[in-house]
Amino acid sequence: MRKRHFSRLFVLFLLIVLCALSACGAPAPAFDRSQQESSVTASADDIATAIIQQTPIDHMVALESKTISLHYDFDLSLVDDYAVYMSTINTSADEVAIFHLKEGTDSQVIIRALNACIQMKMRTFQTLAPKEYEKLSHALLLSNGDYIALLVCPKIETAYSILTENYHFPAMTNAAAKKGAILAKKED
């Protein structure tokens, strides 16, 4: 019985050694940063439109580039694709903004500008429209590689699931924008 136990251990040891030796000779796989950061391939407008249609959010209109700078304090030359939709109703905080950063752009510049915009809107809506203030307190500011998304809408969970399921945004940590949280991709 002892001999049989020893032979099993010896065979197991040989298998481990053989596996280790075969792995040593194999070249290490190349690190592909683009696969890790983002697998999103849709345009910013396609993503924003999908969120607006599938959530659904009524009374939304796309902003022209010259009016975007009135809302956000960053230079649009930092992005190469974007879509910003806001509600046409003055007392609504609904907003869907998707930005694709140019290579080498510091995402924190845009994230800080978007977060500042949400905080300013929260101060405005706090007394004007408490329900809209509540929406703003649950705003999502998400980053996925070269994409940044800002979502303010009544069905925020639905909008979030569209990003994570259809456009491969990773699971994000969220904190209320009123706390000044800057949200970024979770590190593995």
Buried (B, 14 or more C-beta within 10 A) or exposed (E): EEEEEEEEEEEEEEEEEEEEEEEEEEEEEEEEEEEEBBEBEBBBBBBBBBBBEBBEBEEBEBBEEEEBEEBBBBEBEBBBBBBBBBBEEEEBBBBBBBBBBEEEBEBEBBBBBBBBBBBEBBEBBBEEBEEBBBBBBBBBBBBBBBBBBBBBBBBBEBBBBBBBEBBBBBEBEBEEBBEEBBBBBEEE
